[in-house]
Amino acid sequence: MTLAPPRTVGRPLIETRPLRHPDASDAGLMAKRGWWLVLLNVLVPGSAQVLAGRRRLGRFGLGATLLVWFLVIVVAALAMFARPVLLWLAVGAGLFSAVLLTVVQIALVGYAVLWLVLTLDTLRLVRLVKVQGPSRFAIPLVALLLFGLIGSGTAYAASAVGSVRDTLGAVFGNSGPSLPPSEGYYNILLLGADSGEGRDSMRFDSISVVSVNATTGAVTITGIPRELPNAPFSAKSPMLEQYPNGFEGHSSSTCGWNGWMNHVRNAAQTCREDGGSALYPDAAAHGSEPGIEATKDAAEGVLGIEIPYYVFVDMHGFAQLIDALGGVDINVTERLPMGGGPSYDGEPAEDWAIGWIEPGQQHMNGDTAQWYARSRYTTSDWDRMKRQRELQAAILAQFTPQTVLTRFNEVAAAGTALIETDLPQDKLPEFFDLVLKAKEQTVTSIELTPEFGVDEHEPDYAHVHEMIQQALHPPTPTATPSP
């Protein structure tokens, strides 16, 4: 009978766990162990430390990882099954959304830093001096590359969250009251002009009203010529008392205006000593100004619909937004000059054009698209309005989830430079859903021009009201009874 050798007192049993207590003399085992630790650090950050090293750090990292996974699952579930709730938390809850986004941004940055610490500690646990051959150099290179790829995604997410918070604060810092749809539509006055230096004498180059069906998301854009004369004001407008027979011009050696639609701002704000504050005392508090409110009232009188909100589009920011979206696709039907100004009017375009927009299908950058919208020296204002509607529809088509996610920071920065609005922040979740619905439908365009039966010199506003009602509320066809 053979007796087992006696156990040596004080000598530990040989460990059989190679991740925690490897045989350092086995180069092949050390290489395999190194690759496993790197893989664990990528798949479940913190697990490498729990299995092979500093368990306290590993447990902290593993807990943070599981918490992040849980939150990602919650967000994904809300996005699929309760998107309005997710949007309200992210952008529609005012101060609460700003605080929540700040917490999320700090958490993402903190987790990225923790992951970097775990990656460096994982490389310490690998014991590269005991690894032979190509793996000695490949293991740290792969570990750092994988962290760079995944960690940069986390950093980008943190940056995007910060952009959302900053954009919401900049664009929606002040807003008008939150109102229900009017006759089933949200009507928004869309104004375009050059802002910046000289803004006090600014006149709107583009005036239109976007009507969004609050149920289906169907969009109707009505273009109002900037030179539309004698616009009537809505019944609630303080301008109605001064212009009961429609907007009229006023001659003055210091500050006058004519009776065109884009001169309403002059009469209501620019040429008044009080800047229009007596007419619209609440405008500034609601993120607007008297000239814009008066233009809203005129647009309401022209179209016969309620228009509670406006969006002002800075033409310089307009080009920046198109570049942020990666450009737009437009089918150009005629050759158009780029450049020029009033002093060039009447001269051959070849003498002053800085370039040309050629006919055919084109993918335009922001600068080209801006000239496409503004060029008017070889075409009429009516043609110019049509091109602006084409660009509005093209921009809407570019707002795909893929484009916004991959270019989010650029789009957000462009939006801050582009937009002034009194849209209330709590409407954003609803408007987001409506935009997604709108992308599945054709945008309807109406222009108040002779082509649509509107006299450019003496418009029949009763006819315009009827035309808008027919477009927004078409009669339901009645079924013919069977014989």
C-alpha positions as CSV (number, residue, x, y, z in Angstrom):
1,M,0.0,0.0,0.0
2,T,1.4,3.3,-1.1
3,L,0.9,6.3,1.1
4,A,0.4,9.8,-0.2
5,P,3.2,12.2,0.5
6,P,2.5,14.3,3.5
7,R,1.2,17.9,2.9
8,T,3.8,20.5,3.7
9,V,2.6,22.7,6.5
10,G,2.1,26.3,5.4
11,R,2.4,25.6,1.7
12,P,-0.7,26.5,-0.3
13,L,-2.4,24.1,-2.7
14,I,-1.6,24.7,-6.4
15,E,-4.3,27.0,-7.9
16,T,-6.0,25.8,-11.0
17,R,-7.4,29.2,-12.1
18,P,-5.2,30.5,-15.0
19,L,-6.9,33.9,-15.2
20,R,-6.1,34.8,-11.6
21,H,-3.0,32.6,-11.0
22,P,-1.4,31.7,-14.3
23,D,1.7,29.7,-14.9
24,A,3.9,32.6,-15.9
25,S,6.5,30.2,-17.4
26,D,4.0,29.0,-20.1
27,A,4.2,31.7,-22.8
28,G,1.3,30.2,-24.8
29,L,-0.9,30.2,-21.8
30,M,0.0,33.8,-21.0
31,A,-0.9,34.9,-24.5
32,K,-4.3,33.2,-24.5
33,R,-4.9,34.7,-21.0
34,G,-4.1,38.2,-22.3
35,W,-6.5,37.9,-25.2
36,W,-9.3,36.6,-22.9
37,L,-8.8,39.6,-20.5
38,V,-8.9,42.1,-23.4
39,L,-12.1,40.4,-24.7
40,L,-13.7,40.5,-21.3
41,N,-12.8,44.2,-20.9
42,V,-14.5,45.0,-24.1
43,L,-17.6,42.9,-23.7
44,V,-18.2,43.4,-20.0
45,P,-16.0,46.1,-18.6
46,G,-15.1,45.3,-15.0
47,S,-15.3,41.5,-15.4
48,A,-11.5,41.2,-16.2
49,Q,-10.7,42.7,-12.8
50,V,-13.3,40.5,-11.0
51,L,-11.7,37.4,-12.4
52,A,-8.1,38.3,-12.5
53,G,-7.1,41.2,-10.3
54,R,-8.5,44.1,-8.3
55,R,-11.9,42.8,-7.3
56,R,-13.0,46.0,-5.7
57,L,-12.3,48.0,-8.8
58,G,-13.8,45.2,-10.9
59,R,-17.0,45.1,-8.9
60,F,-17.4,48.9,-9.2
61,G,-16.8,48.7,-13.0
62,L,-19.1,45.8,-13.4
63,G,-21.9,47.5,-11.4
64,A,-21.5,50.6,-13.6
65,T,-21.6,48.5,-16.7
66,L,-24.8,46.7,-15.7
67,L,-26.4,50.0,-14.8
68,V,-25.5,51.4,-18.2
69,W,-26.9,48.3,-19.9
70,F,-30.1,48.6,-17.9
71,L,-30.6,52.3,-18.8
72,V,-29.9,51.5,-22.5
73,I,-32.6,48.8,-22.4
74,V,-35.0,51.2,-20.7
75,V,-34.4,53.9,-23.3
76,A,-34.8,51.3,-26.2
77,A,-38.0,50.1,-24.7
78,L,-39.4,53.6,-24.4
79,A,-38.3,54.4,-28.0
80,M,-40.2,51.4,-29.3
81,F,-43.2,51.3,-27.1
82,A,-43.6,54.8,-25.4
83,R,-41.8,57.3,-27.6
84,P,-43.8,60.3,-26.5
85,V,-42.7,59.7,-22.9
86,L,-39.0,59.4,-24.0
87,L,-39.3,62.6,-26.0
88,W,-41.0,64.5,-23.2
89,L,-38.3,63.5,-20.8
90,A,-35.5,64.5,-23.2
91,V,-36.8,67.7,-24.8
92,G,-40.3,68.5,-23.6
93,A,-40.1,68.9,-19.8
94,G,-38.4,72.3,-19.7
95,L,-36.0,72.7,-16.8
96,F,-36.4,69.1,-15.8
97,S,-35.2,68.0,-19.3
98,A,-32.1,70.4,-19.0
99,V,-31.2,68.9,-15.6
100,L,-31.8,65.3,-16.8
101,L,-29.6,65.9,-20.0
102,T,-26.8,67.4,-17.8
103,V,-26.9,64.3,-15.5
104,V,-26.8,62.0,-18.5
105,Q,-23.9,63.9,-20.1
106,I,-21.9,63.7,-16.8
107,A,-22.7,60.0,-16.5
108,L,-21.5,59.2,-20.0
109,V,-18.2,61.2,-19.6
110,G,-17.7,59.5,-16.2
111,Y,-18.3,56.0,-17.7
112,A,-15.9,56.7,-20.5
113,V,-13.2,57.7,-18.0
114,L,-13.9,54.6,-15.9
115,W,-13.6,52.4,-19.0
116,L,-10.2,53.9,-19.8
117,V,-9.0,53.1,-16.3
118,L,-10.3,49.6,-16.6
119,T,-8.6,49.2,-20.0
120,L,-5.2,50.3,-18.6
121,D,-5.6,48.1,-15.6
122,T,-6.5,45.2,-17.9
123,L,-3.2,45.7,-19.7
124,R,-1.4,45.6,-16.3
125,L,-3.1,42.3,-15.5
126,V,-2.0,40.8,-18.8
127,R,1.7,41.0,-17.7
128,L,3.0,41.8,-21.2
129,V,6.6,41.0,-20.1
130,K,5.6,37.4,-19.8
131,V,3.9,37.3,-23.2
132,Q,6.1,36.1,-26.1
133,G,5.9,36.6,-29.8
134,P,3.6,38.9,-31.8
135,S,0.9,38.9,-29.0
136,R,3.1,41.1,-26.8
137,F,2.6,44.0,-29.2
138,A,-0.8,43.0,-30.7
139,I,-2.6,42.7,-27.3
140,P,-2.1,46.4,-26.2
141,L,-2.6,47.7,-29.7
142,V,-6.0,45.9,-30.1
143,A,-7.1,46.8,-26.6
144,L,-6.4,50.5,-27.1
145,L,-8.0,50.5,-30.6
146,L,-11.1,48.8,-29.4
147,F,-11.4,51.3,-26.5
148,G,-10.8,54.2,-29.0
149,L,-13.7,53.0,-31.2
150,I,-16.2,52.3,-28.4
151,G,-15.0,55.1,-26.1
152,S,-15.2,57.6,-28.9
153,G,-18.9,56.5,-29.4
154,T,-19.5,57.2,-25.7
155,A,-17.8,60.6,-26.0
156,Y,-19.9,61.4,-29.1
157,A,-23.1,60.5,-27.3
158,A,-22.1,62.8,-24.3
159,S,-21.4,65.6,-26.8
160,A,-24.7,65.1,-28.5
161,V,-26.6,65.2,-25.2
162,G,-24.9,68.5,-24.4
163,S,-25.8,69.8,-27.9
164,V,-29.4,69.0,-27.3
165,R,-29.4,70.8,-24.0
166,D,-27.6,73.9,-25.3
167,T,-29.8,74.0,-28.4
168,L,-33.0,73.8,-26.5
169,G,-31.8,76.6,-24.2
170,A,-30.7,78.8,-27.0
171,V,-33.7,78.3,-29.3
172,F,-36.5,77.7,-26.8
173,G,-35.4,79.9,-23.9
174,N,-38.5,82.1,-24.3
175,S,-41.7,80.9,-25.9
176,G,-45.3,81.6,-26.4
177,P,-48.2,79.9,-24.6
178,S,-48.8,76.2,-25.4
179,L,-52.0,76.1,-27.5
180,P,-54.0,73.2,-29.0
181,P,-54.3,72.9,-32.8
182,S,-56.6,75.3,-34.5
183,E,-59.3,73.6,-36.6
184,G,-57.1,70.5,-36.6
185,Y,-53.9,72.3,-37.7
186,Y,-50.8,73.8,-36.2
187,N,-50.1,76.9,-38.3
188,I,-46.6,78.3,-38.2
189,L,-45.4,81.6,-39.9
190,L,-42.1,80.9,-41.6
191,L,-40.0,84.0,-42.2
192,G,-36.7,84.2,-44.0
193,A,-34.2,87.1,-44.2
194,D,-30.6,88.2,-43.5
195,S,-30.1,89.0,-39.9
196,G,-27.0,90.4,-38.1
197,E,-25.6,93.9,-38.6
198,G,-28.3,96.2,-40.0
199,R,-31.1,94.1,-38.7
200,D,-33.1,97.2,-37.7
201,S,-34.0,97.9,-41.3
202,M,-34.5,94.2,-42.2
203,R,-37.4,93.2,-44.3
204,F,-38.5,89.6,-44.7
205,D,-37.4,88.1,-48.1
206,S,-39.5,85.0,-47.7
207,I,-42.9,84.7,-46.0
208,S,-44.9,81.5,-45.9
209,V,-47.2,79.6,-43.5
210,V,-46.6,76.0,-42.7
211,S,-49.9,74.2,-41.8
212,V,-49.3,70.8,-40.2
213,N,-52.3,68.4,-39.7
214,A,-52.3,67.6,-36.0
215,T,-53.5,64.0,-36.7
216,T,-51.9,62.9,-40.0
217,G,-48.9,65.1,-40.1
218,A,-49.8,66.3,-43.7
219,V,-48.0,69.5,-44.5
220,T,-49.4,72.4,-46.6
221,I,-47.1,75.3,-47.3
222,T,-48.7,78.6,-48.4
223,G,-46.4,81.1,-49.9
224,I,-47.2,84.8,-49.4
225,P,-45.5,87.2,-51.8
226,R,-43.4,89.7,-50.0
227,E,-45.0,92.4,-52.2
228,L,-48.6,91.4,-51.5
229,P,-50.5,94.7,-51.1
230,N,-53.0,95.9,-48.5
231,A,-53.1,92.8,-46.3
232,P,-56.0,92.8,-43.9
233,F,-55.3,92.3,-40.2
234,S,-57.0,89.7,-38.1
235,A,-59.9,90.7,-35.8
236,K,-57.8,90.5,-32.6
237,S,-54.9,92.5,-34.0
238,P,-54.0,95.9,-32.5
239,M,-53.0,96.9,-36.1
240,L,-56.6,96.6,-37.2
241,E,-57.6,99.9,-35.6
242,Q,-54.9,101.7,-37.5
243,Y,-55.5,99.9,-40.8
244,P,-59.2,99.0,-40.9
245,N,-59.1,98.9,-44.7
246,G,-55.9,96.9,-45.0
247,F,-52.3,97.7,-44.6
248,E,-51.3,101.0,-46.3
249,G,-48.1,102.8,-47.1
250,H,-46.8,105.9,-45.3
251,S,-44.4,108.4,-46.8
252,S,-41.8,110.0,-44.5
253,S,-38.4,111.6,-45.0
254,T,-37.0,109.6,-42.0
255,C,-38.7,106.3,-41.8
256,G,-41.5,105.3,-44.2
257,W,-43.0,102.2,-45.7
258,N,-45.2,101.1,-48.5
259,G,-48.3,98.8,-48.4
260,W,-46.5,95.6,-49.1
261,M,-46.5,92.6,-46.8
262,N,-42.8,92.7,-46.0
263,H,-43.1,96.3,-44.8
264,V,-45.5,95.5,-42.0
265,R,-42.5,95.2,-39.7
266,N,-41.5,98.8,-40.4
267,A,-44.9,100.1,-39.5
268,A,-45.3,98.1,-36.3
269,Q,-41.7,98.3,-35.0
270,T,-38.9,99.9,-36.9
271,C,-40.5,103.3,-37.5
272,R,-42.1,103.6,-34.0
273,E,-40.4,105.4,-31.1
274,D,-41.5,102.7,-28.7
275,G,-40.3,99.9,-31.0
276,G,-43.9,98.6,-31.1
277,S,-44.0,97.7,-27.3
278,A,-47.3,99.6,-26.9
279,L,-48.8,97.4,-29.6
280,Y,-47.4,94.1,-28.5
281,P,-46.2,94.4,-24.9
282,D,-45.8,90.6,-24.4
283,A,-43.8,89.9,-27.5
284,A,-40.3,90.0,-26.0
285,A,-41.3,87.8,-23.0
286,H,-42.7,85.2,-25.5
287,G,-39.5,85.1,-27.6
288,S,-40.9,87.3,-30.4
289,E,-40.9,91.0,-31.4
290,P,-43.7,93.5,-32.4
291,G,-42.7,93.4,-36.1
292,I,-43.1,89.6,-36.2
293,E,-46.4,89.6,-34.2
294,A,-47.8,92.2,-36.6
295,T,-46.7,90.1,-39.6
296,K,-48.4,87.1,-38.0
297,D,-51.6,89.2,-37.7
298,A,-51.4,90.2,-41.3
299,A,-50.8,86.6,-42.4
300,E,-53.9,85.5,-40.4
301,G,-55.9,88.2,-42.1
302,V,-54.6,87.2,-45.5
303,L,-55.3,83.4,-45.1
304,G,-58.2,83.4,-42.7
305,I,-56.6,81.0,-40.2
306,E,-55.1,81.3,-36.7
307,I,-51.3,81.4,-36.7
308,P,-50.0,81.3,-33.1
309,Y,-46.3,80.5,-33.7
310,Y,-43.4,81.7,-36.0
311,V,-40.0,80.5,-37.0
312,F,-37.5,83.0,-38.3
313,V,-34.9,81.5,-40.6
314,D,-31.6,83.4,-40.9
315,M,-30.4,82.9,-44.5
316,H,-26.8,82.5,-43.5
317,G,-27.8,79.8,-41.0
318,F,-29.9,78.3,-43.7
319,A,-26.8,77.5,-45.7
320,Q,-25.1,76.1,-42.6
321,L,-28.0,73.8,-42.0
322,I,-27.9,72.4,-45.5
323,D,-24.2,71.7,-45.2
324,A,-24.8,70.0,-41.8
325,L,-27.4,67.8,-43.5
326,G,-24.9,66.8,-46.2
327,G,-26.6,68.9,-49.0
328,V,-29.9,68.6,-50.7
329,D,-31.1,67.2,-54.1
330,I,-32.8,69.6,-56.4
331,N,-33.9,69.3,-60.1
332,V,-32.9,72.6,-61.6
333,T,-35.1,73.6,-64.6
334,E,-33.3,76.7,-65.8
335,R,-29.9,78.3,-65.6
336,L,-29.6,80.7,-62.7
337,P,-26.8,83.2,-61.8
338,M,-25.2,83.3,-58.4
339,G,-24.3,86.6,-56.8
340,G,-25.5,90.1,-57.7
341,G,-27.5,92.7,-55.9
342,P,-29.9,95.6,-56.6
343,S,-27.2,97.7,-58.2
344,Y,-26.8,95.0,-60.9
345,D,-30.5,95.0,-61.8
346,G,-30.9,95.4,-65.6
347,E,-27.3,94.6,-66.4
348,P,-26.5,91.3,-68.2
349,A,-26.0,88.5,-65.7
350,E,-22.7,87.6,-67.4
351,D,-21.3,90.9,-66.2
352,W,-21.8,90.3,-62.5
353,A,-22.5,86.6,-61.8
354,I,-19.9,84.9,-59.6
355,G,-21.1,81.5,-60.9
356,W,-24.0,79.7,-62.4
357,I,-26.4,77.0,-61.3
358,E,-26.8,74.7,-64.3
359,P,-30.0,72.9,-65.3
360,G,-30.4,69.2,-64.3
361,Q,-30.5,67.1,-61.2
362,Q,-28.0,68.6,-58.7
363,H,-26.8,67.8,-55.2
364,M,-26.4,71.3,-53.7
365,N,-24.3,72.5,-50.8
366,G,-25.5,75.3,-48.6
367,D,-24.0,78.2,-50.6
368,T,-25.4,77.0,-53.9
369,A,-28.8,76.3,-52.3
370,Q,-28.9,79.7,-50.8
371,W,-28.4,81.3,-54.2
372,Y,-31.0,79.0,-55.7
373,A,-33.5,80.3,-53.2
374,R,-32.6,84.0,-53.5
375,S,-31.7,84.5,-57.2
376,R,-34.3,86.8,-58.8
377,Y,-32.5,88.9,-61.3
378,T,-33.3,86.7,-64.3
379,T,-36.6,85.3,-63.1
380,S,-39.7,86.6,-61.3
381,D,-40.5,86.7,-57.7
382,W,-43.1,83.9,-58.3
383,D,-40.4,81.6,-59.6
384,R,-38.3,82.5,-56.6
385,M,-41.1,81.5,-54.3
386,K,-41.5,78.1,-56.0
387,R,-37.8,77.4,-55.6
388,Q,-38.0,78.3,-51.9
389,R,-40.8,75.7,-51.5
390,E,-38.7,73.1,-53.4
391,L,-35.8,73.7,-50.9
392,Q,-38.1,73.5,-47.9
393,A,-39.4,70.1,-49.1
394,A,-35.8,68.9,-49.9
395,I,-34.6,69.9,-46.4
396,L,-37.5,68.0,-44.9
397,A,-36.6,64.9,-46.9
398,Q,-33.0,65.1,-45.6
399,F,-34.1,64.9,-42.0
400,T,-33.8,61.2,-41.8
401,P,-32.8,59.5,-38.5
402,Q,-29.6,58.3,-40.1
403,T,-28.6,61.8,-41.2
404,V,-29.5,63.4,-37.9
405,L,-27.7,60.8,-35.8
406,T,-24.5,60.8,-37.8
407,R,-24.3,64.7,-38.1
408,F,-26.1,65.5,-34.9
409,N,-23.7,68.1,-33.5
410,E,-23.5,69.9,-36.8
411,V,-27.2,70.0,-37.2
412,A,-27.7,71.2,-33.7
413,A,-25.1,74.0,-34.1
414,A,-26.7,75.1,-37.4
415,G,-30.2,75.1,-35.8
416,T,-28.9,77.5,-33.1
417,A,-27.5,79.8,-35.7
418,L,-30.5,79.4,-38.0
419,I,-33.6,79.7,-35.9
420,E,-35.5,82.1,-33.7
421,T,-38.9,80.9,-32.7
422,D,-41.7,81.2,-30.1
423,L,-42.7,77.5,-30.3
424,P,-43.1,76.2,-26.8
425,Q,-40.7,73.5,-25.8
426,D,-43.4,71.2,-24.5
427,K,-44.8,70.9,-28.1
428,L,-41.5,69.4,-29.4
429,P,-42.4,65.7,-28.7
430,E,-45.7,66.1,-30.6
431,F,-44.0,68.0,-33.5
432,F,-41.3,65.4,-33.7
433,D,-43.9,62.7,-34.3
434,L,-45.7,64.9,-36.8
435,V,-42.5,65.4,-38.8
436,L,-41.9,61.7,-39.0
437,K,-45.5,61.3,-40.4
438,A,-45.0,64.2,-42.8
439,K,-42.0,62.5,-44.3
440,E,-44.3,59.8,-45.6
441,Q,-46.5,62.2,-47.5
442,T,-46.3,64.7,-50.3
443,V,-46.0,68.4,-49.2
444,T,-48.8,70.5,-50.7
445,S,-47.7,73.9,-51.9
446,I,-50.0,76.9,-52.5
447,E,-48.7,80.3,-53.8
448,L,-50.8,83.4,-53.6
449,T,-49.8,84.3,-57.2
450,P,-51.7,84.7,-60.5
451,E,-51.0,81.1,-61.2
452,F,-53.4,80.2,-58.3
453,G,-55.9,82.9,-59.3
454,V,-54.7,85.6,-57.0
455,D,-54.4,89.1,-58.5
456,E,-51.0,90.5,-57.6
457,H,-52.3,94.1,-57.5
458,E,-55.8,93.8,-56.1
459,P,-56.0,90.4,-54.3
460,D,-59.4,89.1,-53.4
461,Y,-58.9,88.0,-49.8
462,A,-62.3,86.4,-49.5
463,H,-61.2,84.1,-52.4
464,V,-57.9,83.4,-50.7
465,H,-59.8,82.4,-47.5
466,E,-62.0,80.0,-49.5
467,M,-59.0,78.5,-51.3
468,I,-57.1,77.9,-48.0
469,Q,-60.2,76.3,-46.4
470,Q,-60.6,74.0,-49.4
471,A,-56.9,73.0,-49.2
472,L,-56.9,72.3,-45.5
473,H,-60.4,70.9,-45.2
474,P,-61.3,69.4,-48.5
475,P,-65.0,68.3,-48.8
476,T,-65.6,64.6,-48.1
477,P,-66.8,62.9,-51.3
478,T,-70.3,61.5,-50.9
479,A,-71.0,58.0,-52.2
480,T,-73.4,57.7,-55.2
481,P,-76.3,55.5,-54.1
482,S,-76.7,52.3,-56.1
483,P,-79.8,52.2,-58.4
